Amino acid sequence: MLYGYCRVSGDKQENGLGVQSARLEDYAKQAGLELFQPLFVDEDVTGSMPLKRRPNGQKLWDILRAGDVVVFTKLDRGFRNMADAATTLAILSELGVRMKILDLPMDLTTPEGRLIFHQFAAFSQFERERIGQRISETMGHLKKQGRPYSTTRPYGWVRKGREWVPCEKERALGKKIVDWRDRGGSWLAIALDLCGAGERKPHQRKGSHGFYHPKDVMFLYRAAKAGYPKLGRSWWQAPDYERRLAAEISDGSLQSS
């Protein structure tokens, strides 16, 4: 049986499900083989995750038998991890399952084919790591300048063009929350009071009610106590956020006002 695997992410249109499906179906017709339906598709799963650990990648593994063929349109749709690529090819070969990658025309059952496959897999992982490094460097640069470096809005700020500007309304609310909390109010009680008063977060996405949940109240409290540094929501939920915050301030990589 011929099995097709697709990995779909929100990066480029040429890697969309429709394009991958069409290529797999064309290959099946040209090879005179029956393509198992439905295709095995993983959406929004990083290629660095081993194939066997992906939701539908695991289902594919579970049904493969000797004599089967599994096809990918491109190497990076199947693998972005060199170790996983090499291990998968070795295990499938031992099981008697052939692997085919449409943009690599070589025969992966031959020593030469496996050599080229391993080289391309190494380049694919290198490319992924370099992209991650560039993103990290860019975000670090923007953060040092106090500019937006992610889609997460820092508490106490709103976005104006390419800059963060203080949100005075939320900061006034943060001052009240600090007072309520220091007088013994629970996060839930404060959140309910804010909801009853109709207080909403600024600049909410369309369709969002915008009320402050208990976690929002806790995070706004922590941000207010720290002087509203330009840090996203994930910072305030870390148990060691105070230590990490101190380290960011000491090395000059953080702005607040």
C-alpha positions as a Markdown table, in Angstrom:
| # | Residue | x | y | z |
|---|---|---|---|---|
| 1 | Met | 0.0 | 0.0 | 0.0 |
| 2 | Leu | 1.1 | 3.6 | -0.8 |
| 3 | Tyr | 0.7 | 6.0 | 2.1 |
| 4 | Gly | 1.1 | 9.8 | 1.8 |
| 5 | Tyr | 2.1 | 12.0 | 4.7 |
| 6 | Cys | 1.7 | 15.8 | 4.8 |
| 7 | Arg | 2.9 | 18.4 | 7.4 |
| 8 | Val | 1.1 | 21.7 | 7.1 |
| 9 | Ser | 2.2 | 24.9 | 8.7 |
| 10 | Gly | 1.3 | 28.5 | 8.2 |
| 11 | Asp | 4.6 | 29.4 | 6.4 |
| 12 | Lys | 4.2 | 29.3 | 2.6 |
| 13 | Gln | 1.4 | 28.6 | 0.2 |
| 14 | Glu | 3.5 | 26.1 | -1.8 |
| 15 | Asn | 3.5 | 23.9 | 1.3 |
| 16 | Gly | -0.3 | 24.0 | 1.8 |
| 17 | Leu | -2.3 | 20.8 | 2.1 |
| 18 | Gly | -3.9 | 21.2 | -1.4 |
| 19 | Val | -0.5 | 21.4 | -3.1 |
| 20 | Gln | 0.9 | 18.5 | -1.2 |
| 21 | Ser | -2.2 | 16.3 | -1.8 |
| 22 | Ala | -2.1 | 17.0 | -5.5 |
| 23 | Arg | 1.6 | 16.1 | -5.8 |
| 24 | Leu | 1.0 | 12.8 | -3.9 |
| 25 | Glu | -1.9 | 11.9 | -6.1 |
| 26 | Asp | 0.0 | 12.7 | -9.3 |
| 27 | Tyr | 2.9 | 10.4 | -8.1 |
| 28 | Ala | 0.5 | 7.6 | -7.3 |
| 29 | Lys | -1.0 | 7.8 | -10.8 |
| 30 | Gln | 2.3 | 7.9 | -12.5 |
| 31 | Ala | 3.6 | 4.9 | -10.4 |
| 32 | Gly | 0.4 | 3.0 | -11.1 |
| 33 | Leu | -0.2 | 2.6 | -7.3 |
| 34 | Glu | -3.3 | 3.1 | -5.1 |
| 35 | Leu | -2.9 | 5.9 | -2.7 |
| 36 | Phe | -4.4 | 5.2 | 0.7 |
| 37 | Gln | -7.1 | 7.7 | 1.8 |
| 38 | Pro | -7.3 | 9.7 | 3.8 |
| 39 | Leu | -3.8 | 11.1 | 3.8 |
| 40 | Phe | -2.0 | 11.4 | 7.1 |
| 41 | Val | -1.8 | 15.1 | 7.9 |
| 42 | Asp | -0.3 | 16.9 | 10.8 |
| 43 | Glu | -1.1 | 20.6 | 11.1 |
| 44 | Asp | 0.9 | 23.2 | 13.1 |
| 45 | Val | 3.4 | 20.6 | 14.2 |
| 46 | Thr | 7.1 | 21.5 | 14.0 |
| 47 | Gly | 9.3 | 19.4 | 11.7 |
| 48 | Ser | 11.8 | 19.1 | 14.6 |
| 49 | Met | 9.4 | 16.8 | 16.4 |
| 50 | Pro | 10.1 | 13.1 | 15.6 |
| 51 | Leu | 7.6 | 11.7 | 13.1 |
| 52 | Lys | 6.6 | 9.0 | 15.5 |
| 53 | Arg | 5.6 | 11.5 | 18.1 |
| 54 | Arg | 3.3 | 13.6 | 15.9 |
| 55 | Pro | -0.5 | 12.8 | 16.2 |
| 56 | Asn | -1.0 | 11.4 | 12.7 |
| 57 | Gly | 2.7 | 10.5 | 12.2 |
| 58 | Gln | 2.2 | 8.0 | 15.0 |
| 59 | Lys | -0.9 | 6.6 | 13.4 |
| 60 | Leu | 1.0 | 6.1 | 10.1 |
| 61 | Trp | 3.8 | 4.3 | 12.0 |
| 62 | Asp | 1.3 | 1.9 | 13.6 |
| 63 | Ile | -0.2 | 0.6 | 10.3 |
| 64 | Leu | 3.0 | 0.3 | 8.2 |
| 65 | Arg | 3.9 | -3.2 | 7.1 |
| 66 | Ala | 6.5 | -4.9 | 5.0 |
| 67 | Gly | 6.0 | -4.0 | 1.3 |
| 68 | Asp | 4.4 | -0.6 | 2.0 |
| 69 | Val | 5.7 | 2.7 | 0.6 |
| 70 | Val | 5.4 | 6.0 | 2.5 |
| 71 | Val | 5.7 | 9.2 | 0.5 |
| 72 | Phe | 6.6 | 12.8 | 1.4 |
| 73 | Thr | 6.5 | 15.7 | -1.1 |
| 74 | Lys | 9.6 | 17.4 | 0.4 |
| 75 | Leu | 12.2 | 16.5 | 2.9 |
| 76 | Asp | 11.3 | 19.3 | 5.3 |
| 77 | Arg | 7.6 | 18.2 | 5.2 |
| 78 | Gly | 8.8 | 15.0 | 6.8 |
| 79 | Phe | 11.9 | 16.0 | 8.8 |
| 80 | Arg | 13.7 | 19.0 | 10.2 |
| 81 | Asn | 15.8 | 16.8 | 12.5 |
| 82 | Met | 18.7 | 14.9 | 11.1 |
| 83 | Ala | 18.7 | 12.2 | 13.8 |
| 84 | Asp | 15.0 | 11.5 | 13.4 |
| 85 | Ala | 15.4 | 11.4 | 9.6 |
| 86 | Ala | 18.2 | 8.9 | 9.8 |
| 87 | Thr | 16.5 | 6.8 | 12.5 |
| 88 | Thr | 13.2 | 6.7 | 10.6 |
| 89 | Leu | 14.9 | 5.6 | 7.4 |
| 90 | Ala | 16.9 | 2.9 | 9.2 |
| 91 | Ile | 13.8 | 1.5 | 11.0 |
| 92 | Leu | 11.6 | 1.5 | 8.0 |
| 93 | Ser | 14.3 | -0.3 | 5.9 |
| 94 | Glu | 14.5 | -3.0 | 8.6 |
| 95 | Leu | 10.7 | -3.3 | 8.5 |
| 96 | Gly | 10.7 | -3.7 | 4.7 |
| 97 | Val | 9.0 | -0.3 | 4.2 |
| 98 | Arg | 10.2 | 1.9 | 1.4 |
| 99 | Met | 10.4 | 5.7 | 1.9 |
| 100 | Lys | 10.0 | 8.1 | -1.1 |
| 101 | Ile | 10.6 | 11.9 | -1.1 |
| 102 | Leu | 9.4 | 13.5 | -4.3 |
| 103 | Asp | 12.0 | 16.3 | -4.4 |
| 104 | Leu | 14.8 | 13.8 | -3.8 |
| 105 | Pro | 14.7 | 11.5 | -6.9 |
| 106 | Met | 17.4 | 9.1 | -5.6 |
| 107 | Asp | 16.7 | 5.5 | -4.5 |
| 108 | Leu | 16.8 | 5.5 | -0.7 |
| 109 | Thr | 17.4 | 1.7 | -0.7 |
| 110 | Thr | 20.9 | 2.2 | -2.1 |
| 111 | Pro | 24.0 | 3.3 | -0.1 |
| 112 | Glu | 24.4 | 6.3 | -2.4 |
| 113 | Gly | 20.8 | 7.3 | -1.9 |
| 114 | Arg | 21.0 | 7.0 | 1.8 |
| 115 | Leu | 24.3 | 9.1 | 1.8 |
| 116 | Ile | 22.6 | 12.0 | -0.1 |
| 117 | Phe | 19.5 | 11.7 | 2.1 |
| 118 | His | 21.6 | 12.1 | 5.2 |
| 119 | Gln | 23.4 | 15.1 | 3.8 |
| 120 | Phe | 20.2 | 16.8 | 2.8 |
| 121 | Ala | 18.7 | 16.0 | 6.3 |
| 122 | Ala | 21.7 | 17.7 | 7.9 |
| 123 | Phe | 21.3 | 20.8 | 5.8 |
| 124 | Ser | 17.5 | 20.9 | 6.6 |
| 125 | Gln | 18.3 | 20.8 | 10.4 |
| 126 | Phe | 21.0 | 23.5 | 9.9 |
| 127 | Glu | 18.5 | 25.7 | 8.0 |
| 128 | Arg | 15.9 | 25.4 | 10.8 |
| 129 | Glu | 18.5 | 26.2 | 13.5 |
| 130 | Arg | 19.8 | 29.2 | 11.6 |
| 131 | Ile | 16.2 | 30.5 | 11.2 |
| 132 | Gly | 15.7 | 30.1 | 14.9 |
| 133 | Gln | 18.9 | 32.0 | 15.6 |
| 134 | Arg | 18.0 | 34.9 | 13.4 |
| 135 | Ile | 14.5 | 35.2 | 15.0 |
| 136 | Ser | 16.1 | 35.1 | 18.5 |
| 137 | Glu | 18.6 | 37.8 | 17.5 |
| 138 | Thr | 15.9 | 40.0 | 16.0 |
| 139 | Met | 13.6 | 39.7 | 19.0 |
| 140 | Gly | 16.5 | 40.4 | 21.4 |
| 141 | His | 17.4 | 43.6 | 19.4 |
| 142 | Leu | 13.8 | 44.8 | 19.4 |
| 143 | Lys | 13.4 | 44.1 | 23.2 |
| 144 | Lys | 16.6 | 46.1 | 24.0 |
| 145 | Gln | 15.1 | 49.0 | 22.1 |
| 146 | Gly | 11.8 | 48.7 | 23.9 |
| 147 | Arg | 10.0 | 48.0 | 20.7 |
| 148 | Pro | 7.3 | 45.3 | 20.1 |
| 149 | Tyr | 9.1 | 42.0 | 19.6 |
| 150 | Ser | 6.1 | 39.6 | 19.7 |
| 151 | Thr | 2.4 | 39.6 | 19.2 |
| 152 | Thr | 1.8 | 39.5 | 23.0 |
| 153 | Arg | 1.0 | 42.9 | 24.5 |
| 154 | Pro | 2.9 | 43.8 | 27.7 |
| 155 | Tyr | 0.6 | 44.8 | 30.5 |
| 156 | Gly | 0.5 | 48.5 | 30.9 |
| 157 | Trp | 1.2 | 49.2 | 27.3 |
| 158 | Val | -0.6 | 49.5 | 24.0 |
| 159 | Arg | 0.8 | 49.4 | 20.5 |
| 160 | Lys | 1.0 | 52.6 | 18.5 |
| 161 | Gly | 2.5 | 52.0 | 15.1 |
| 162 | Arg | 5.9 | 50.3 | 15.6 |
| 163 | Glu | 6.2 | 51.4 | 19.2 |
| 164 | Trp | 4.7 | 50.6 | 22.7 |
| 165 | Val | 3.2 | 53.6 | 24.5 |
| 166 | Pro | 2.0 | 53.6 | 28.1 |
| 167 | Cys | -1.7 | 52.6 | 28.6 |
| 168 | Glu | -2.7 | 55.0 | 31.4 |
| 169 | Lys | -6.1 | 53.5 | 31.9 |
| 170 | Glu | -4.7 | 50.0 | 32.5 |
| 171 | Arg | -1.9 | 51.4 | 34.7 |
| 172 | Ala | -4.5 | 53.2 | 36.9 |
| 173 | Leu | -6.3 | 49.8 | 37.1 |
| 174 | Gly | -3.1 | 48.1 | 38.0 |
| 175 | Lys | -2.6 | 50.5 | 40.9 |
| 176 | Lys | -6.1 | 49.6 | 42.2 |
| 177 | Ile | -5.3 | 45.9 | 41.8 |
| 178 | Val | -2.1 | 46.3 | 43.8 |
| 179 | Asp | -4.1 | 48.0 | 46.6 |
| 180 | Trp | -6.8 | 45.3 | 46.6 |
| 181 | Arg | -4.3 | 42.5 | 46.6 |
| 182 | Asp | -2.2 | 44.0 | 49.4 |
| 183 | Arg | -5.3 | 44.3 | 51.5 |
| 184 | Gly | -6.0 | 40.6 | 51.1 |
| 185 | Gly | -8.2 | 40.3 | 48.0 |
| 186 | Ser | -8.1 | 37.1 | 46.1 |
| 187 | Trp | -7.4 | 37.0 | 42.3 |
| 188 | Leu | -10.8 | 35.6 | 41.7 |
| 189 | Ala | -12.6 | 38.2 | 43.8 |
| 190 | Ile | -10.7 | 41.1 | 42.1 |
| 191 | Ala | -11.5 | 39.6 | 38.7 |
| 192 | Leu | -15.2 | 39.4 | 39.5 |
| 193 | Asp | -15.2 | 43.0 | 40.8 |
| 194 | Leu | -13.6 | 44.2 | 37.6 |
| 195 | Cys | -16.0 | 42.2 | 35.5 |
| 196 | Gly | -19.0 | 43.7 | 37.4 |
| 197 | Ala | -17.6 | 47.2 | 36.8 |
| 198 | Gly | -17.2 | 46.5 | 33.1 |
| 199 | Glu | -13.4 | 46.8 | 33.0 |
| 200 | Arg | -11.9 | 45.4 | 29.8 |
| 201 | Lys | -8.5 | 44.9 | 28.5 |
| 202 | Pro | -7.4 | 47.5 | 25.8 |
| 203 | His | -7.4 | 46.7 | 22.1 |
| 204 | Gln | -8.9 | 43.2 | 22.1 |
| 205 | Arg | -9.2 | 41.1 | 19.1 |
| 206 | Lys | -12.5 | 41.0 | 17.3 |
| 207 | Gly | -14.9 | 38.5 | 19.0 |
| 208 | Ser | -13.1 | 38.6 | 22.3 |
| 209 | His | -15.0 | 39.8 | 25.4 |
| 210 | Gly | -11.8 | 41.3 | 26.8 |
| 211 | Phe | -12.6 | 40.8 | 30.6 |
| 212 | Tyr | -9.7 | 40.3 | 33.0 |
| 213 | His | -9.5 | 36.7 | 34.1 |
| 214 | Pro | -7.9 | 35.9 | 37.5 |
| 215 | Lys | -4.6 | 35.1 | 35.8 |
| 216 | Asp | -4.7 | 38.5 | 34.0 |
| 217 | Val | -5.3 | 40.1 | 37.4 |
| 218 | Met | -2.2 | 38.3 | 38.9 |
| 219 | Phe | -0.1 | 39.1 | 35.9 |
| 220 | Leu | -1.1 | 42.8 | 35.8 |
| 221 | Tyr | -0.4 | 43.0 | 39.6 |
| 222 | Arg | 3.1 | 41.6 | 39.0 |
| 223 | Ala | 3.8 | 43.9 | 36.1 |
| 224 | Ala | 2.6 | 46.9 | 38.1 |
| 225 | Lys | 4.8 | 46.0 | 41.1 |
| 226 | Ala | 7.8 | 45.7 | 38.7 |
| 227 | Gly | 7.2 | 49.0 | 37.0 |
| 228 | Tyr | 5.6 | 47.7 | 33.8 |
| 229 | Pro | 8.6 | 46.2 | 31.9 |
| 230 | Lys | 7.9 | 45.5 | 28.2 |
| 231 | Leu | 7.5 | 41.7 | 28.7 |
| 232 | Gly | 4.8 | 39.4 | 27.4 |
| 233 | Arg | 2.2 | 37.4 | 29.3 |
| 234 | Ser | 4.4 | 34.2 | 29.6 |
| 235 | Trp | 7.0 | 36.0 | 31.7 |
| 236 | Trp | 4.6 | 36.6 | 34.6 |
| 237 | Gln | 3.4 | 33.0 | 34.9 |
| 238 | Ala | 6.9 | 31.6 | 35.6 |
| 239 | Pro | 7.5 | 30.7 | 39.2 |
| 240 | Asp | 11.0 | 32.4 | 39.1 |
| 241 | Tyr | 9.9 | 35.5 | 37.3 |
| 242 | Glu | 11.4 | 37.8 | 39.9 |
| 243 | Arg | 14.8 | 36.3 | 39.5 |
| 244 | Arg | 14.6 | 36.3 | 35.7 |
| 245 | Leu | 13.4 | 39.9 | 35.8 |
| 246 | Ala | 16.3 | 41.0 | 38.0 |
| 247 | Ala | 18.8 | 39.3 | 35.6 |
| 248 | Glu | 17.2 | 41.1 | 32.6 |
| 249 | Ile | 17.4 | 44.5 | 34.3 |
| 250 | Ser | 21.0 | 43.9 | 35.5 |
| 251 | Asp | 22.4 | 43.2 | 32.0 |
| 252 | Gly | 20.6 | 46.2 | 30.4 |
| 253 | Ser | 18.4 | 44.1 | 28.1 |
| 254 | Leu | 15.1 | 45.4 | 29.4 |
| 255 | Gln | 13.3 | 48.7 | 29.4 |
| 256 | Ser | 10.4 | 49.8 | 31.5 |
| 257 | Ser | 8.7 | 53.1 | 32.3 |
